[in-house]
């Protein structure tokens, strides 16, 4: 997302690679410093605040990896040493449970897809459909629907309104909802289909967002990965997650 975001993910990716290589070679892995939480990109802002609050109160440091739900799901299937998976849909945690790779999934948040733009000239436009067909909007960012549930929700809205065929050539696909937001934020595209959580972030407040009633709500489920190295720490974090402090952060980013 930002340089810090990319550096953090690079560090975690390197850690996962080293751990897997050590296991493959039969070498003892280093002692874990805290549970590894695989987090859907849309949940970045909320998770960073919840993580900081949890660490202040419990003294346990989480290790977080942010990516698209589809990519994280594939990594878990390929034995990435995650302890907890917070997806952006219900489908992938349910599939992992069916495949015996995670415990019973649970709903932890419900989000909405929105259209977002930074150009002040767009602020007076009332309906998202008017924005996407507006003259001067030549490129529209959207996260890849096959791996990113918020991209799938936006695509559903385009299909329902009959706008998909008209806008198909304008769509620029990001690997995840965070990247789609960044395209619009930095001006690579005129607007972006993104998550309400990004529209309500500090950067998001620099622009304007439009609700998309035609897009289905995105029900987000999580699950503890079976054979977790840190099951007690995961349970502790999930208990904190249900407390008022964490729930206030969820509401701050537009989640229900």
C-alpha positions as CSV (number, residue, x, y, z in Angstrom):
1,X,0.0,0.0,0.0
2,X,2.6,2.6,1.2
3,X,6.3,2.0,1.4
4,X,5.9,0.9,5.0
5,X,3.1,-1.4,4.0
6,X,5.3,-3.0,1.2
7,X,8.3,-3.3,3.5
8,X,6.3,-4.9,6.2
9,X,4.8,-7.5,3.8
10,X,8.3,-8.1,2.3
11,X,9.6,-8.9,5.8
12,X,6.7,-11.3,6.6
13,X,7.0,-12.9,3.2
14,X,10.7,-13.5,3.8
15,X,9.9,-15.0,7.2
16,X,7.4,-17.4,5.7
17,X,9.9,-18.5,3.0
18,X,12.7,-19.1,5.6
19,X,10.3,-21.1,7.8
20,X,9.1,-23.3,5.0
21,X,12.7,-23.9,3.8
22,X,13.7,-24.8,7.3
23,X,10.9,-27.3,7.6
24,X,11.7,-28.8,4.2
25,X,15.4,-29.2,5.2
26,X,14.5,-30.8,8.6
27,X,16.1,-27.9,10.4
28,X,14.5,-26.5,13.6
29,X,12.5,-23.4,13.0
30,X,13.0,-20.3,15.2
31,X,10.8,-19.8,18.2
32,X,7.6,-17.9,17.1
33,X,7.3,-14.4,18.4
34,X,3.5,-14.2,18.0
35,X,0.7,-15.6,15.9
36,X,0.8,-14.9,12.1
37,X,-2.5,-13.4,10.9
38,X,-3.4,-13.5,7.2
39,X,-5.6,-10.5,6.6
40,X,-7.6,-9.4,3.6
41,X,-6.4,-6.2,2.1
42,X,-9.6,-4.3,2.7
43,X,-9.2,-4.8,6.4
44,X,-5.8,-3.2,6.6
45,X,-6.7,0.1,8.3
46,X,-9.0,-1.4,10.9
47,X,-6.6,-4.3,11.6
48,X,-3.6,-2.0,12.1
49,X,-5.5,-0.1,14.8
50,X,-6.9,-3.3,16.4
51,X,-3.5,-4.9,16.4
52,X,-1.9,-1.9,18.1
53,X,-4.6,-1.8,20.8
54,X,-4.3,-5.5,21.4
55,X,-0.5,-5.4,21.7
56,X,-0.7,-2.4,24.1
57,X,-3.0,-4.3,26.4
58,X,-1.6,-7.8,26.1
59,X,2.1,-7.5,25.4
60,X,1.8,-10.1,22.6
61,X,3.0,-8.9,19.1
62,X,1.1,-10.1,16.1
63,X,2.6,-10.7,12.7
64,X,0.3,-9.6,10.0
65,X,0.3,-10.4,6.3
66,X,-2.0,-8.4,4.0
67,X,-3.1,-9.6,0.5
68,X,-6.1,-10.5,-1.5
69,X,-8.4,-13.2,0.0
70,X,-7.8,-15.5,-3.0
71,X,-4.0,-15.3,-2.6
72,X,-4.0,-15.9,1.1
73,X,-6.4,-18.9,0.6
74,X,-3.9,-20.4,-1.9
75,X,-1.0,-19.8,0.5
76,X,-2.9,-21.6,3.3
77,X,-3.6,-24.5,1.0
78,X,0.1,-24.6,0.2
79,X,1.0,-24.9,3.9
80,X,2.0,-21.3,4.7
81,X,2.4,-21.2,8.5
82,X,-0.5,-18.8,9.3
83,X,-2.3,-19.1,12.5
84,X,-5.4,-17.1,11.7
85,X,-7.1,-16.2,8.5
86,X,-9.3,-13.0,8.3
87,X,-10.8,-13.2,4.8
88,X,-12.9,-10.7,2.8
89,X,-15.6,-13.3,2.0
90,X,-17.3,-16.3,3.5
91,X,-16.4,-18.7,0.7
92,X,-12.7,-19.3,1.3
93,X,-12.8,-19.9,5.1
94,X,-15.7,-22.3,4.5
95,X,-13.7,-24.1,1.8
96,X,-10.7,-24.4,4.1
97,X,-13.0,-25.9,6.8
98,X,-14.4,-28.4,4.3
99,X,-10.9,-29.3,3.3
100,X,-9.9,-29.9,6.9
101,X,-7.4,-27.0,6.9
102,X,-9.1,-24.7,9.4
103,X,-11.5,-24.7,12.3
104,X,-15.2,-23.6,12.1
105,X,-15.4,-20.2,10.3
106,X,-17.0,-17.2,12.0
107,X,-18.3,-13.8,10.8
108,X,-16.1,-11.0,12.0
109,X,-17.2,-8.1,9.8
110,X,-19.6,-7.0,7.1
111,X,-18.4,-4.4,4.6
112,X,-19.6,-2.5,1.5
113,X,-18.1,-1.7,-1.9
114,X,-18.0,2.0,-2.9
115,X,-16.8,4.1,-5.7
116,X,-14.0,6.6,-4.7
117,X,-12.4,9.5,-6.4
118,X,-9.9,12.2,-5.4
119,X,-10.7,14.9,-8.0
120,X,-12.7,17.7,-6.2
121,X,-14.6,18.3,-9.4
122,X,-16.4,15.0,-8.9
123,X,-17.7,16.0,-5.4
124,X,-21.0,17.4,-6.7
125,X,-22.0,14.3,-8.5
126,X,-24.7,12.4,-6.5
127,X,-24.8,9.0,-8.1
128,X,-22.0,6.6,-8.7
129,X,-23.4,5.7,-12.1
130,X,-23.1,9.3,-13.2
131,X,-19.4,9.4,-12.2
132,X,-18.3,6.3,-14.1
133,X,-19.8,7.5,-17.4
134,X,-18.6,11.1,-16.9
135,X,-16.4,12.6,-19.6
136,X,-12.8,12.6,-18.5
137,X,-13.1,9.4,-16.6
138,X,-11.0,7.2,-18.9
139,X,-9.7,4.6,-16.4
140,X,-11.5,3.0,-13.5
141,X,-9.7,0.8,-11.0
142,X,-11.2,-2.4,-9.7
143,X,-9.7,-5.3,-7.8
144,X,-9.5,-8.6,-9.6
145,X,-13.0,-10.2,-9.0
146,X,-11.6,-13.8,-9.0
147,X,-9.5,-13.2,-6.0
148,X,-10.9,-10.0,-4.4
149,X,-14.5,-10.1,-3.0
150,X,-14.9,-6.3,-3.2
151,X,-14.0,-6.4,-6.8
152,X,-16.6,-9.2,-7.3
153,X,-19.2,-7.1,-5.5
154,X,-18.5,-4.1,-7.8
155,X,-18.6,-6.3,-10.8
156,X,-22.1,-7.5,-9.8
157,X,-23.2,-3.9,-9.6
158,X,-21.9,-3.2,-13.1
159,X,-23.7,-6.2,-14.4
160,X,-27.0,-5.3,-12.6
161,X,-27.0,-1.8,-14.0
162,X,-26.0,-2.8,-17.5
163,X,-22.8,-0.7,-17.4
164,X,-20.3,-3.5,-17.7
165,X,-20.2,-3.7,-21.5
166,X,-20.0,0.1,-21.7
167,X,-17.1,0.4,-19.2
168,X,-15.2,-2.9,-19.9
169,X,-12.4,-1.2,-21.7
170,X,-11.9,1.4,-19.0
171,X,-11.4,-1.1,-16.2
172,X,-7.9,-1.4,-14.7
173,X,-7.5,-4.4,-12.4
174,X,-5.5,-4.3,-9.2
175,X,-4.3,-7.4,-7.4
176,X,-6.4,-6.4,-4.4
177,X,-8.7,-3.7,-3.1
178,X,-5.8,-1.7,-1.6
179,X,-4.0,-1.5,-4.9
180,X,-7.2,-0.4,-6.7
181,X,-7.6,2.4,-4.2
182,X,-4.0,3.4,-4.6
183,X,-4.4,3.7,-8.4
184,X,-7.1,6.3,-7.9
185,X,-5.4,8.0,-5.0
186,X,-2.2,8.6,-7.1
187,X,-4.1,9.5,-10.2
188,X,-3.3,6.5,-12.3
189,X,-7.1,6.1,-12.7
190,X,-9.9,8.7,-12.4
191,X,-11.8,6.7,-9.8
192,X,-11.7,3.3,-8.1
193,X,-14.2,0.7,-6.9
194,X,-12.9,0.0,-3.4
195,X,-14.1,-0.8,0.1
196,X,-15.9,1.6,2.3
197,X,-13.0,1.1,4.8
198,X,-10.6,2.8,2.5
199,X,-13.0,5.7,1.8
200,X,-13.2,6.3,5.5
201,X,-9.4,6.1,6.1
202,X,-7.2,9.2,6.4
203,X,-6.3,9.1,2.8
204,X,-9.8,8.3,1.7
205,X,-11.1,11.4,3.4
206,X,-9.0,13.4,0.9
207,X,-11.6,12.5,-1.8
208,X,-15.2,11.6,-2.2
209,X,-17.0,8.3,-2.2
210,X,-20.4,7.1,-3.5
211,X,-22.4,4.2,-2.1
212,X,-23.2,1.4,-4.5
213,X,-26.7,0.1,-3.5
214,X,-26.5,-2.5,-6.3
215,X,-23.4,-4.1,-4.9
216,X,-24.1,-6.9,-2.3
217,X,-22.8,-6.6,1.2
218,X,-19.5,-8.4,1.7
219,X,-19.7,-10.8,4.6
220,X,-16.3,-11.5,5.9
221,X,-15.4,-14.6,7.8
222,X,-12.3,-15.8,9.6
223,X,-11.0,-19.1,10.8
224,X,-8.2,-20.4,13.0
225,X,-5.8,-22.5,10.8
226,X,-5.5,-26.1,12.0
227,X,-2.1,-27.1,13.4
228,X,-1.6,-23.4,14.4
229,X,1.7,-23.0,16.4
230,X,0.0,-20.3,18.5
231,X,-3.6,-21.5,19.3
232,X,-3.8,-19.9,22.7
233,X,-2.6,-16.6,21.4
234,X,-5.2,-16.7,18.6
235,X,-8.0,-17.4,21.1
236,X,-6.8,-14.5,23.2
237,X,-6.8,-12.2,20.2
238,X,-10.3,-13.2,19.1
239,X,-11.6,-12.6,22.6
240,X,-10.1,-9.1,22.4
241,X,-11.6,-8.7,18.9
242,X,-15.1,-9.0,20.4
243,X,-14.6,-6.3,23.0
244,X,-16.0,-2.8,22.8
245,X,-12.6,-1.2,22.0
246,X,-12.2,-3.4,18.9
247,X,-15.8,-3.0,17.8
248,X,-15.5,0.8,17.9
249,X,-12.6,0.5,15.5
250,X,-14.7,-1.7,13.2
251,X,-17.5,0.9,13.1
252,X,-14.9,3.7,12.5
253,X,-14.1,2.0,9.2
254,X,-17.7,1.4,8.2
255,X,-17.9,-2.3,9.1
256,X,-20.9,-3.9,10.8
